[in-house]
């Protein structure tokens, strides 16, 4: 059995992705800051017949994130799929003229250093498997920067560049790197942005393995 590691796992998209990949036979590593919540979600998934376990890490603490991914692989099986989808802090979303150098530290740690750390931790196992998928999930500011959300606009753009570089570099190794841009909020019941619909989309990106950037819905300029 191989594992999907969901970084930023919560009751919405994370839970839906866990169920979608779990139905396909993946073990699920739920990685977030709140151990109690990830344990509760893992227990709920277990009652549905899905092998899942919660792990604690703050994506802004590289050693903790690396340790969580290594522990997950040891406990559940090698990580074949890595999803990076934590929700940015609200204080990252300041207007551009109110954003100074210090205000960019958090967004960059969260959306650039975090994914770089996660990929470096998971990549050796994928190479050993001879296959893998890295899924980046971003909001619309990854593509269209918003002047009232400078931190995430800048950091998401940097994460997008990193992901695209990985896409081009790792394809020859059988490792597919892809980005799903979700414009607007994730909305239960929405035809394209419902968590279960998005989980199906992410499964398709993993299984069909084509292209880098994909959109969950029409992009709002």
C-alpha positions in Angstrom: 0.0 0.0 0.0 1.2 3.5 -0.8 0.2 6.7 0.9 -1.2 10.1 0.0 0.1 12.8 2.4 -2.3 15.7 2.6 -0.6 18.8 4.1 -3.2 21.1 5.5 -5.8 18.4 6.0 -9.1 19.6 7.4 -12.8 18.7 7.3 -13.5 20.2 3.9 -11.2 19.6 0.9 -8.7 17.5 2.9 -11.4 15.1 4.1 -12.9 14.8 0.6 -9.5 14.1 -1.0 -8.8 11.5 1.8 -12.0 9.7 1.0 -11.5 9.8 -2.8 -7.9 8.5 -2.7 -8.8 6.1 0.2 -11.4 4.5 -2.0 -8.7 3.8 -4.5 -6.6 1.9 -2.0 -4.3 4.6 -0.7 -3.4 5.0 2.9 -3.9 8.6 4.1 -1.5 10.7 6.1 -3.4 13.8 7.5 -0.9 16.5 8.3 -1.9 19.7 10.1 -1.2 21.7 13.3 -4.1 20.3 15.4 -3.4 16.6 16.4 -6.9 16.3 17.9 -8.6 17.3 14.7 -6.5 15.1 12.5 -7.0 12.1 14.9 -10.8 12.7 14.8 -10.8 12.7 11.0 -8.6 9.7 10.8 -11.0 7.8 13.1 -13.9 8.8 10.9 -12.1 7.6 7.8 -11.2 4.4 9.6 -14.9 3.7 10.2 -15.4 4.0 6.5 -12.7 1.3 5.9 -9.9 3.8 4.9 -6.5 3.4 6.5 -5.7 6.9 7.9 -3.6 8.5 10.6 -3.0 12.0 11.8 0.3 13.7 12.2 1.2 17.1 13.6 3.3 19.7 11.9 3.4 23.5 11.3 4.4 24.1 7.6 6.5 27.1 8.8 8.7 24.7 10.9 10.8 22.7 8.4 12.1 20.1 10.8 8.6 19.3 12.1 7.2 19.0 8.6 10.0 16.8 7.5 9.7 14.6 10.5 5.9 14.3 10.0 6.4 13.1 6.4 9.1 10.6 7.3 7.0 9.3 10.2 4.0 9.0 8.0 5.9 7.0 5.3 7.3 4.7 8.0 3.8 4.1 9.6 1.6 3.8 6.5 3.8 3.1 3.5 5.8 5.1 1.0 4.3 8.5 -0.1 3.2 8.2 -3.7 1.1 11.4 -3.7 1.9 14.6 -1.9 -0.8 17.3 -1.7 0.2 20.8 -0.4 -3.0 22.7 0.4 -2.9 24.5 3.8 -5.2 27.5 4.0 -3.1 30.8 4.4 -3.5 32.9 7.5 -5.8 35.9 7.1 -3.0 38.3 8.2 -1.1 37.4 5.0 -3.7 39.3 3.0 -2.7 42.9 3.5 -3.1 45.7 0.9 0.1 46.0 -1.2 0.9 49.5 0.1 0.6 48.3 3.7 2.9 45.4 3.1 6.5 45.7 4.1 9.4 43.2 4.0 8.5 41.8 7.4 4.9 41.2 6.3 6.2 38.8 3.6 8.1 36.5 5.9 5.0 34.5 6.9 3.6 34.1 3.4 6.9 33.0 2.0 7.6 30.6 4.8 4.0 29.2 4.4 3.8 29.0 0.6 7.4 28.6 -0.6 9.6 27.2 2.2 6.8 24.8 3.3 6.3 23.2 -0.1 10.1 23.1 -0.8 10.5 21.3 2.5 7.7 18.8 1.8 8.9 18.0 -1.7 12.5 17.4 -0.5 11.2 15.1 2.2 8.9 13.0 -0.1 10.9 13.0 -3.3 13.4 10.3 -2.4 10.6 7.8 -1.7 8.8 8.6 -4.9 12.1 8.1 -6.8 12.5 4.7 -5.1 8.9 3.8 -6.1 9.6 5.0 -9.7 6.4 7.1 -9.7 4.7 9.9 -7.8 2.4 12.9 -8.0 2.8 16.3 -6.3 -0.4 18.3 -6.1 -0.3 22.0 -5.4 -3.7 23.6 -4.6 -3.9 27.4 -4.8 -6.4 30.2 -4.8 -6.9 32.5 -7.8 -4.3 35.0 -6.6 -1.7 32.5 -7.8 -2.6 33.6 -11.3 -4.2 37.0 -10.9 -2.6 39.0 -8.1 -5.0 41.0 -5.9 -3.9 44.4 -4.5 -5.7 43.8 -1.2 -4.0 40.3 -0.7 -0.4 41.1 -1.4 1.2 38.5 0.7 -0.6 35.5 -0.8 -0.4 37.0 -4.3 3.4 37.2 -4.1 3.9 33.9 -2.3 1.4 31.9 -4.4 3.1 33.2 -7.6 6.5 32.0 -6.2 5.0 28.6 -5.3 3.5 28.4 -8.9 7.0 29.0 -10.4 8.5 26.4 -8.1 5.8 23.8 -9.1 6.3 24.5 -12.8 10.0 24.0 -12.5 9.4 20.7 -10.8 6.9 19.7 -13.4 9.4 20.2 -16.2 12.3 18.6 -14.2 10.7 15.5 -12.7 8.6 14.3 -15.6 11.4 12.1 -16.9 11.5 10.4 -13.5 7.8 9.4 -13.7 6.8 12.0 -11.1 3.9 14.3 -12.2 3.7 17.8 -10.7 0.5 19.7 -11.2 -1.4 22.7 -9.8 -5.1 23.1 -9.2 -6.2 26.8 -9.0 -9.5 27.2 -7.2 -10.9 30.7 -7.8 -13.1 31.9 -5.0 -14.2 29.9 -2.0 -14.7 26.1 -1.7 -18.5 25.9 -1.5 -20.4 22.7 -0.5 -23.0 22.0 -3.2 -21.3 24.2 -5.8 -21.2 22.3 -9.2 -17.4 22.9 -9.6 -16.1 24.0 -6.1 -17.8 21.4 -3.9 -15.1 19.5 -1.9 -16.1 16.2 -3.3 -16.1 17.6 -6.9 -12.6 19.1 -6.3 -11.4 15.7 -4.9 -12.5 14.0 -8.1 -10.7 16.7 -10.0 -7.5 16.1 -8.0 -7.8 12.3 -8.5 -8.1 13.0 -12.3 -5.0 15.1 -12.2 -3.1 12.3 -10.5 -4.4 9.5 -12.7 -4.5 11.3 -16.1 -1.1 13.1 -15.6 -1.2 15.8 -18.2 -0.2 19.5 -18.0 0.8 21.6 -15.0 -1.8 24.2 -14.4 -5.6 23.4 -14.2 -8.5 25.5 -13.0 -11.4 24.3 -10.9 -13.7 27.1 -12.1 -13.7 30.1 -14.3 -11.0 32.6 -13.2 -12.2 35.9 -12.0 -10.0 38.8 -13.1 
